[in-house]
Amino acid sequence: MKVLHINAGLEKGGGLYHLVNLLTEAKLENKDFELLTLSRGPVAEAAKKAGIKTTILGAKNRYDLAVLKRLINYINRNEFDVVHTHGARANLFLNMIHKKINAKWVITVHSDPLKDFAGRGIMGDIFTKLNIHALKNADGIFAITQNFADLLVNKIHVLRTNICVIYNGIFFHDHILPKYDHPFFNIINVARAEKIKGQDLLLKALKETNNKEIHLHIVGDGNELNNLRALTRDLGISDQVTFHGFLTHKQIIELYRKMDLAVLTSYSESFPLVLLEASDNLVPILSTSVGDIKKMIPDDQHGFVVKIGDQIGIENKILQAYKMSNQDLQAIAKREKEYVANTFSMKNQLAAIENYYKILLGEI
């Protein structure tokens, strides 16, 4: 089975690591998978570094439709059985040509397609409609979590029989570097600075803890970064918050060595890789009840869960973690890592994806 994965190429966050990890596992298992990016950027760079066969189509800008003919020729000439797109722009390009290619076309839905372009005005509305049109035309869809599968069926009216539910995985490590001694109770939030990520709730919750021993580290860039910095100043907690901006994966792993709690306060998520990464590094995790988070954090012995948008709940859970002994927090972190490492490995994810490919191709 020959499979081509397609991405715009400019992703720097969880989507990049999902794709590169998946293709790395396929490479380890000698699967005939390769990557094509529409543009040169972080995805192709990371994939090449991982030894993944990668082609850059060379689009001159985000809307360079002149590459469509080259894309058709590349897919048909190389006789791919499946073309698998990741991200709205890749979906849009394949939707324009899917009737001219011989391969089956599948899409992974990593995020809520109704919210992907929220707050971007008329252009955001146009891109949302185009992406939804693509989802309806694909031969199959991988939905990251049952929550997204239900959304696709109930709100976008995709046939349920066209959807396969999968869960993100990562490569877990048996050995991690020891923690640094540090003077404060450190919280880390790794997420794009966008409204959907709810960092404003986290900042307000931090303020309400009224505890100068708690320090927040926000990792990531985005459209809301300046607003979040302004809110931090307005709340009078600038001395408790560090904005790191974009960090490499290696830099984030190093930062985990002095973190006591990883927090995600999003309004919508698929199955957050950043929390799996934190767990791999033995950092206890706290999340709003997004997606199928209960499958990742099944109970309070494995982490902390609060309702979406619940600022008081976030505040209370942070204080609860702060008051726990380091021994008890580490016990939670160890239980969680053992659980997720057995459940959400890359090997398991690849097996589920390949099985659905075979269904689409009529092999099973």
Secondary structure, 3 states (H helix, E strand, C coil): CEEEEEECCCCCCHHHHHHHHHHHHHHHCCCEEEEEECCCCHHHHHHHHCCCCEEECCCCCCCCHHHHHHHHHHHHHCCCCEEEEECHHHHHHHHHHHHHCCCEEEEEECCCCCCCCCCCHHHHHHHHHHHHHHHHHCCEEEEECHHHHHHHHHCCCCCHHHEEEECCCECCCCCCCCCCCCCCEEEEEECCCCHHHCHHHHHHHHHHHCCCCEEEEEECCCCCHHHHHHHHHHHCCHHHEEEEECCCHHHHHHHHCCCCEEEECCCCCCCCHHHHHHHHCCCCEEEECCCCHHHHCCCCCCCEEECCCCHHHHHHHHHHHHHCCHHHHHHHHHHHHHHHHHHCEHHHHHHHHHHHHHHHCCCC
